Amino acid sequence: MPLSNMNDQAHQGETLGHVDIAGRLTVKVDYADGYIKDLQITSSRPQGLTGLFIGKSPQTVCQLHPLLFSLCRNAQLIAGLSAFESLQAVTVPQPALIARNVLVYLETAQELCLRLSSDWLDDLQVIDLAQLMTTIKQAYGALSWCLGLHTSSQPVVEAGFDYEPILRVLDQVLQPLSQFCTHYLLNQRTSGPIPQLVSHLNQTFAPIKLGHPASPLQLSAESLIERLQGADSRTFCAQPNLYVEGQWQPVETSVWTRNCNLSLVKQGRALGAHPLTLRVLAVINELESIPDKIRRVIREQNHLLITQLAPGLIKVQAARGDLVHRVELSHDVATKVKQYQIIAPTEWNFHPQGSLVSMLKGVIVPKERLMLLLEKMILAIDPCVAYDIQIEE
């Protein structure tokens, strides 16, 4: 008998007319004899969406970005701006570059705090979301000047912005996470929502042995361009894989891959934490580090999140992983978009043979914990769209 579960929380798809722009994931699970025999991941995310950009000017495309993308909206817009600017050999003024990086960091803090609070901490008042969201909204308004398309003749820049009030709020809001990171190893039995969450996850899933995740994404501009220019480029954008260790393999780019070898996760691993718990620790590690990374961006232009891989090819380290934009322009009469391609983190991370499948296929799990395990694993990898779980027995 099939069992199903649907999750729309915080990831409702936007609609354009009657078309679901965001789409959704469907995870079908074949379960029998006490173990997961197989998983199938399908996506209804529309892959032809960037066709709306063809024949339009860069300015028009940049105006469309905020209308089409609900989550990680700043990362999407900044990737598009940077792709156009790199093609036109425009040097973005340093204050604007810093402001763009800060906006992506703030967006990451927002997305990960929402996920941690609603899906892992059951909306307990560990993080002051109201204060965080108010501050981030104000920052978005104050830094909107950096989100204009720069040209050689029309620089858009506003220098001298004071980031310290924003950072003070981040420090205050994320203080419970910072305290946990500082004392986790020495005070495993400390009471409080976060230690209780860690303990509960370890106890709940301790008997369940997971498989290995996909390899971390390591982008090569040359191989990426080759795939994006190939005859199967549309398939590649929908289900991207890379040549790893002599064969084509899915890869993962996520909060996990960014933090799996950093301090808090290493502590958890040394203490024997369950792999699912380690992924939650990776989220906490990431959030705790954001204020310091923003300070280093401002002072040293270090920890920059926007990378030009080639003219017209941009990678932005967004909340859920690496976001790739590639654009080609036509200059026949006027500058118009000839081709536009996007690979979002969800396409890497929820590949049909990716980490979710490699970690769960063949896993022995009691029936009463099957749905919980599936839900928590999906949330740990973290899609940017809603999802359905269908269990066939």
C-alpha positions as CSV (number, residue, x, y, z in Angstrom):
1,M,0.0,0.0,0.0
2,P,1.5,3.4,-0.9
3,L,2.1,6.0,1.8
4,S,2.8,9.6,1.0
5,N,3.8,12.8,2.6
6,M,3.9,16.3,1.3
7,N,6.0,19.3,2.5
8,D,5.3,22.8,1.4
9,Q,6.5,24.7,4.4
10,A,8.6,27.8,3.5
11,H,8.9,26.5,-0.1
12,Q,5.6,27.3,-1.8
13,G,6.1,27.6,-5.5
14,E,5.5,31.0,-7.2
15,T,3.1,30.9,-10.1
16,L,3.2,32.8,-13.4
17,G,-0.4,32.5,-14.7
18,H,-1.2,28.8,-13.9
19,V,2.4,27.6,-14.2
20,D,4.3,26.5,-11.1
21,I,7.6,28.3,-11.6
22,A,9.4,26.6,-8.7
23,G,8.2,23.1,-9.4
24,R,8.6,20.4,-6.8
25,L,10.5,17.2,-6.1
26,T,8.9,13.7,-5.8
27,V,10.8,11.0,-4.0
28,K,9.4,7.5,-4.6
29,V,10.6,4.9,-2.2
30,D,10.5,1.1,-2.7
31,Y,10.4,-0.4,0.8
32,A,10.2,-4.1,1.6
33,D,11.5,-6.6,4.1
34,G,12.6,-3.9,6.5
35,Y,14.9,-2.0,4.1
36,I,14.9,0.6,1.4
37,K,15.2,-1.3,-1.9
38,D,15.3,1.7,-4.2
39,L,14.6,5.5,-4.5
40,Q,13.5,7.5,-7.5
41,I,13.7,11.3,-7.6
42,T,11.8,13.2,-10.2
43,S,11.5,17.0,-10.5
44,S,8.9,19.1,-12.1
45,R,11.1,22.2,-12.0
46,P,10.7,23.9,-15.4
47,Q,14.0,23.8,-17.3
48,G,12.9,26.1,-20.1
49,L,12.4,29.1,-17.8
50,T,15.5,30.9,-19.0
51,G,14.1,30.8,-22.5
52,L,12.1,33.9,-21.3
53,F,15.5,35.7,-21.4
54,I,16.4,35.0,-25.0
55,G,16.3,38.1,-27.2
56,K,16.0,40.5,-24.3
57,S,18.5,43.1,-23.1
58,P,20.7,42.5,-20.1
59,Q,18.8,45.3,-18.2
60,T,15.4,43.6,-18.9
61,V,16.7,40.2,-17.8
62,C,18.0,41.6,-14.5
63,Q,14.5,43.2,-13.9
64,L,12.9,39.7,-14.5
65,H,15.2,37.9,-12.0
66,P,13.4,39.0,-8.8
67,L,10.0,38.1,-10.4
68,L,11.0,34.6,-11.2
69,F,13.0,33.5,-8.2
70,S,11.4,33.5,-4.7
71,L,14.2,31.8,-2.7
72,C,17.8,33.0,-2.9
73,R,16.6,35.9,-4.9
74,N,19.6,38.1,-4.2
75,A,22.0,35.3,-5.2
76,Q,20.2,34.7,-8.4
77,L,20.1,38.4,-9.3
78,I,23.8,38.9,-8.4
79,A,24.8,35.9,-10.4
80,G,23.0,37.4,-13.4
81,L,24.4,40.9,-12.9
82,S,27.9,39.4,-12.6
83,A,27.6,37.3,-15.7
84,F,26.6,40.3,-17.8
85,E,29.3,42.5,-16.3
86,S,32.0,39.9,-16.9
87,L,31.1,39.6,-20.5
88,Q,31.3,43.3,-21.0
89,A,34.6,43.5,-19.1
90,V,33.2,45.8,-16.5
91,T,35.0,46.2,-13.2
92,V,32.5,46.4,-10.4
93,P,33.6,49.0,-7.8
94,Q,34.8,47.5,-4.5
95,P,32.0,49.0,-2.3
96,A,29.4,47.4,-4.6
97,L,31.2,44.1,-4.7
98,I,31.4,44.1,-0.9
99,A,27.7,45.0,-0.6
100,R,26.7,42.2,-3.0
101,N,28.7,39.6,-0.9
102,V,27.1,40.9,2.3
103,L,23.6,40.5,0.8
104,V,24.3,36.9,-0.2
105,Y,25.6,36.2,3.3
106,L,22.5,37.8,4.9
107,E,20.3,35.7,2.5
108,T,22.1,32.6,3.6
109,A,21.6,33.5,7.3
110,Q,17.9,34.0,6.6
111,E,17.4,30.8,4.7
112,L,19.4,28.6,7.1
113,C,17.8,30.2,10.3
114,L,14.4,29.6,8.9
115,R,15.2,26.0,8.1
116,L,16.9,25.3,11.4
117,S,14.1,26.9,13.4
118,S,11.1,25.5,11.7
119,D,12.3,22.0,10.7
120,W,14.8,21.1,13.3
121,L,14.0,23.1,16.5
122,D,10.2,23.0,16.0
123,D,9.9,26.7,16.1
124,L,11.3,27.0,19.6
125,Q,12.5,30.5,20.4
126,V,16.2,29.8,20.1
127,I,16.8,32.2,17.3
128,D,15.0,35.6,17.3
129,L,13.6,35.3,13.8
130,A,11.6,38.5,14.0
131,Q,14.6,40.6,14.9
132,L,16.7,38.8,12.2
133,M,14.1,39.2,9.5
134,T,13.5,42.9,10.3
135,T,17.2,43.7,10.2
136,I,17.8,41.8,7.0
137,K,14.8,43.5,5.3
138,Q,16.3,46.9,6.3
139,A,19.7,45.9,5.0
140,Y,18.2,44.8,1.7
141,G,16.6,48.2,1.3
142,A,19.7,50.1,2.4
143,L,22.0,48.1,0.1
144,S,19.7,48.0,-3.0
145,W,22.1,50.5,-4.7
146,C,24.5,47.6,-5.4
147,L,22.0,45.6,-7.4
148,G,22.2,47.8,-10.5
149,L,23.8,46.5,-13.7
150,H,27.2,48.2,-14.0
151,T,28.4,49.4,-17.3
152,S,31.7,51.2,-18.3
153,S,29.8,54.5,-18.6
154,Q,27.4,54.2,-15.7
155,P,29.0,53.0,-12.5
156,V,26.5,52.5,-9.6
157,V,28.3,52.9,-6.3
158,E,27.7,54.2,-2.8
159,A,30.7,54.2,-0.5
160,G,30.9,54.5,3.2
161,F,28.1,52.2,4.3
162,D,28.2,51.3,8.0
163,Y,27.7,47.5,8.4
164,E,28.3,47.4,12.1
165,P,24.6,47.7,13.2
166,I,23.8,44.8,11.0
167,L,26.7,42.8,12.4
168,R,25.7,43.5,16.0
169,V,22.2,42.1,15.4
170,L,23.7,39.0,13.7
171,D,26.0,38.5,16.7
172,Q,23.1,38.8,19.1
173,V,20.7,36.6,17.2
174,L,23.2,33.9,16.5
175,Q,24.7,34.0,20.1
176,P,22.9,30.7,21.1
177,L,24.6,28.9,18.2
178,S,27.9,30.5,19.0
179,Q,27.7,29.4,22.6
180,F,26.8,25.8,21.5
181,C,29.7,25.7,19.1
182,T,32.1,26.9,21.9
183,H,30.9,24.4,24.5
184,Y,29.7,21.4,22.5
185,L,32.8,19.2,23.1
186,L,33.1,19.9,26.8
187,N,29.5,20.0,27.8
188,Q,27.7,17.3,25.8
189,R,25.0,17.0,28.5
190,T,24.2,20.7,28.7
191,S,20.5,21.3,28.7
192,G,18.8,23.5,26.1
193,P,17.0,23.0,22.7
194,I,20.1,22.6,20.6
195,P,21.9,20.0,22.8
196,Q,18.5,18.2,23.2
197,L,18.1,18.2,19.4
198,V,21.6,16.7,18.9
199,S,20.9,14.1,21.6
200,H,17.5,13.2,20.2
201,L,18.8,12.8,16.6
202,N,21.6,10.6,17.8
203,Q,19.3,8.4,19.9
204,T,16.6,8.2,17.2
205,F,18.8,7.2,14.3
206,A,21.7,5.5,16.0
207,P,20.8,2.0,14.8
208,I,20.3,3.2,11.2
209,K,23.5,2.9,9.2
210,L,23.6,5.2,6.2
211,G,25.6,5.0,3.0
212,H,28.1,7.5,1.7
213,P,27.1,10.9,0.1
214,A,28.1,11.9,-3.4
215,S,31.5,13.5,-3.9
216,P,31.8,17.3,-3.1
217,L,31.4,19.5,-6.2
218,Q,34.7,20.8,-7.5
219,L,34.0,23.0,-10.5
220,S,36.4,23.3,-13.4
221,A,35.6,26.1,-15.8
222,E,36.8,24.1,-18.8
223,S,34.8,21.0,-18.2
224,L,31.7,23.1,-17.2
225,I,31.9,25.1,-20.4
226,E,32.3,22.0,-22.4
227,R,29.1,20.5,-20.9
228,L,27.1,23.7,-21.2
229,Q,28.0,24.1,-24.8
230,G,27.4,20.4,-25.7
231,A,24.4,18.9,-27.4
232,D,23.0,17.6,-24.1
233,S,23.3,20.9,-22.3
234,R,19.7,21.0,-21.3
235,T,19.9,17.5,-19.8
236,F,23.0,18.5,-18.0
237,C,21.4,21.6,-16.5
238,A,18.5,19.5,-15.2
239,Q,20.6,16.6,-13.9
240,P,24.2,17.8,-13.7
241,N,27.1,15.4,-13.1
242,L,30.9,15.6,-13.4
243,Y,33.7,13.3,-14.4
244,V,35.1,12.0,-11.0
245,E,37.6,9.3,-10.5
246,G,37.3,8.0,-14.1
247,Q,33.5,8.0,-14.4
248,W,30.5,10.4,-14.6
249,Q,29.1,10.8,-11.2
250,P,26.6,13.0,-9.4
251,V,28.1,15.5,-6.9
252,E,26.9,17.5,-3.9
253,T,27.2,21.2,-3.2
254,S,25.6,22.2,0.1
255,V,26.0,23.4,3.6
256,W,27.4,20.0,4.3
257,T,30.1,20.1,1.7
258,R,31.2,23.5,2.9
259,N,31.4,22.4,6.6
260,C,32.0,18.7,6.7
261,N,35.7,19.1,7.7
262,L,35.3,22.2,9.9
263,S,35.4,22.4,13.7
264,L,31.9,21.6,14.9
265,V,31.4,18.7,12.5
266,K,34.8,17.3,13.4
267,Q,33.9,17.5,17.1
268,G,30.7,15.7,16.4
269,R,32.4,13.0,14.3
270,A,34.9,12.5,17.1
271,L,32.0,12.0,19.6
272,G,30.4,9.4,17.3
273,A,27.5,11.5,16.2
274,H,25.1,10.0,13.6
275,P,25.7,11.2,10.0
276,L,22.3,12.9,10.0
277,T,23.2,14.8,13.2
278,L,26.5,15.8,11.6
279,R,24.6,17.6,8.8
280,V,22.6,19.6,11.4
281,L,25.9,20.5,13.0
282,A,27.1,21.7,9.6
283,V,24.2,24.1,9.5
284,I,25.0,25.4,13.0
285,N,28.7,25.7,12.1
286,E,27.8,27.7,9.0
287,L,25.5,30.1,10.7
288,E,27.9,30.7,13.6
289,S,30.6,31.7,11.1
290,I,28.7,34.2,9.1
291,P,29.3,37.4,11.1
292,D,33.0,36.8,11.1
293,K,33.1,36.0,7.4
294,I,31.1,39.3,6.7
295,R,33.7,41.2,8.7
296,R,36.5,39.7,6.7
297,V,34.8,40.5,3.4
298,I,34.5,44.1,4.5
299,R,38.0,44.4,5.9
300,E,40.1,42.1,3.7
301,Q,37.9,41.3,0.7
302,N,38.3,37.7,1.8
303,H,35.6,34.9,1.8
304,L,34.1,36.4,-1.3
305,L,31.1,34.4,-2.5
306,I,31.0,35.5,-6.2
307,T,33.5,33.9,-8.6
308,Q,34.0,34.5,-12.3
309,L,34.9,31.1,-13.8
310,A,35.1,32.6,-17.3
311,P,33.6,35.6,-19.1
312,G,29.8,35.1,-18.9
313,L,30.2,32.2,-16.5
314,I,29.6,33.0,-12.8
315,K,29.4,30.9,-9.6
316,V,27.8,32.2,-6.5
317,Q,28.0,30.3,-3.2
318,A,24.3,30.6,-2.3
319,A,22.6,29.3,0.9
320,R,22.1,25.8,-0.4
321,G,25.2,25.4,-2.5
322,D,26.9,26.7,-5.7
323,L,24.7,28.5,-8.1
324,V,25.9,28.7,-11.7
325,H,24.8,31.3,-14.3
326,R,26.1,31.3,-17.9
327,V,25.1,33.8,-20.5
328,E,26.0,34.5,-24.2
329,L,25.2,37.8,-25.9
330,S,24.4,38.7,-29.5
331,H,25.6,42.1,-30.8
332,D,24.0,42.0,-34.3
333,V,21.9,45.1,-33.9
334,A,21.7,45.7,-30.2
335,T,23.0,43.7,-27.2
336,K,20.6,40.9,-26.6
337,V,20.7,37.6,-24.8
338,K,21.6,34.7,-27.1
339,Q,21.7,32.0,-24.5
340,Y,21.1,31.8,-20.8
341,Q,21.7,28.8,-18.6
342,I,21.3,28.2,-14.8
343,I,22.2,25.3,-12.6
344,A,20.8,25.7,-9.1
345,P,22.0,23.8,-6.0
346,T,18.9,21.6,-6.0
347,E,19.8,20.2,-9.4
348,W,23.2,19.1,-8.1
349,N,22.0,17.9,-4.7
350,F,18.9,16.0,-5.8
351,H,20.3,14.3,-8.8
352,P,18.5,11.0,-9.4
353,Q,21.7,9.1,-8.3
354,G,22.9,11.8,-5.9
355,S,23.5,11.8,-2.1
356,L,19.9,11.1,-1.1
357,V,19.9,7.8,-3.1
358,S,23.5,6.8,-2.3
359,M,22.9,7.4,1.5
360,L,19.5,5.6,1.7
361,K,19.4,2.9,-0.9
362,G,19.8,-0.5,0.8
363,V,19.5,1.0,4.3
364,I,17.8,-1.1,6.9
365,V,15.2,0.9,8.8
366,P,12.1,0.0,10.9
367,K,8.9,0.9,9.2
368,E,7.8,3.2,12.0
369,R,10.9,5.3,11.5
370,L,11.0,5.2,7.7
371,M,9.0,8.4,6.9
372,L,10.9,10.3,9.6
373,L,14.2,9.3,8.2
374,L,13.2,10.2,4.7
375,E,11.9,13.6,5.8
376,K,15.0,14.4,7.9
377,M,17.4,13.4,5.1
378,I,15.7,15.5,2.5
379,L,15.6,18.5,4.9
380,A,19.3,17.9,5.7
381,I,20.3,18.1,2.1
382,D,17.8,21.0,1.8
383,P,15.9,21.5,-1.5
384,C,14.8,25.0,-2.5
385,V,11.4,23.6,-3.5
386,A,8.5,21.7,-2.0
387,Y,8.7,17.9,-2.1
388,D,6.5,14.8,-1.9
389,I,7.4,11.4,-0.5
390,Q,5.7,8.4,-1.8
391,I,6.4,5.0,-0.2
392,E,5.5,1.8,-2.1
393,E,5.4,-1.4,-0.1
